[in-house]
C-alpha cells in the first residue's frame, strides 16, 4: 500500500538548520510531483513547497523562500526539505503529500490522496 513517512524533525534554536525527509513506498515515486505542508498549533494546514517529478522545478511559500530548499532522490524514493535560518514561526508539524496530478504553476497541488503522519519541528523562542 502507499506509504509516506516523514522523519528528521526535532528541537532547534532560532537561526539553526534542519533537514527533514519523506520516504515513499508502495508506488512509483518518480512518477509523482510532491508537496510539503505544515500545521502550526491551533492553525490550519499551510502549503510550504512543491517539486516536480524529476526535481527540475520547485516552488515555495513566500515566508520560506530563500530559507527552505526542497529536493528529491528518486533512486531512494525520498524527498527532502532543507530548512535554514529557522524561526519560531516555523514551529509546526510538517507533512509530505503526493500530488494526484502534475505540479501546477503555483506549486500547490489541489488533490492529495495520500499524506504522511508528519514530523514535529520546534524552533525555540
N, C-alpha and C positions, 0 to 999 in steps of 0.2 A: 504494500500500500504506500501511497505518497506520504513522505515524512519530511518535515523541515525542522531542524534542531539548531537553535541558537546557542552560542557559547561565548565565553570570554568577558562577560560583564564583571563589574567589580566596583570597588570604592576608591575614588581618586581625589586628589587635591585640585583646586582650580589651576588651570594652566597646563595640567598634565595631559598625557595622551593615553589612548586605549584602543585596541583593535578587537572588534567582535566579529564572529564568524557565523555563517548559516550553512549547515551541511545538509544536502538533499539526498533523498533516496526514493526509490520506487517509481521514478520517471526519468525521461531523457532530459537531464538538467540543462544541457547545452542548447536545447530547443526552445527554452522559455526565457523571456525577459523577467526581471525580478525587481521587487521594491523593498525598501526598508521603511518601516513606520515606527513611531514611538507613542507611548501614552504616559504622560506625567500624572502624578497623584491628583485625583479629582478632576481631571481634564479628559477630553475626547481623544480619539486616535488622530495622530498628526503624521502626514506623509513626510518622509525625510529625503529619500533618494530613489532613483531608478537607474537601471542599467539594461542595455540591450543584450541579446543572446550571446554575442561574441565579445561584449565589453567595449565595443568601439564608441558607443555614445552613452553618456551619463548625464543625469540632471539632479539638481539639488534644491531643497527648500532654501529660501533666501537667508534664513538665520544661521544656516550651517555652511553656506557657500564659502569656499576658501579655507575652511577648517576641517571638513569631513571629505573623505575620498572613498568612493565605492569601487570595488574591483571584483573580479571573479576568476576562478581557476576551474575551467570546465573539466580538466583531467582529474580533478579532485572532487568534483561536484560540490564546490564550495564557493560562497560569495562572502566578501569581507566588507567591513566598514571601519576604516581607519579614522579615528577621531582625535583631533589635536586641539590644543588650547581650550580644553573643556571648561565649561562654565556651570554654575549651579543650575541654571535654567535648562541645561541638557539632561538633568536628572529625570529618568523615565525608564519604563520597561521598553526595550527595543525588540521589534518583531520583524521577521522577514516574511515575504509573501510571494507566491508565484503568480505572475500575471497570466490571466487566461488567454489574452491576446497579446499582440506586439506592443512595444513601448510607445505610447503616444508622444506627441511633440513636447508636452509639458512634463513628461516623465512619470506622471502618476497614472497607474493603471486603474481602470474603473471596476474591473472584475477580478476578484481573487478567490478562487475556490479553496485554496489551501494556504494556511498561515501557520507559523510555528508558535510555540508556547511562550517565547520571549526570554530575554536575558536582562537582568536589572543592571542599570548603570547609575551610580550615585556619585555626584560631584559635591563634595563638602562645601559648605558655605561659611 
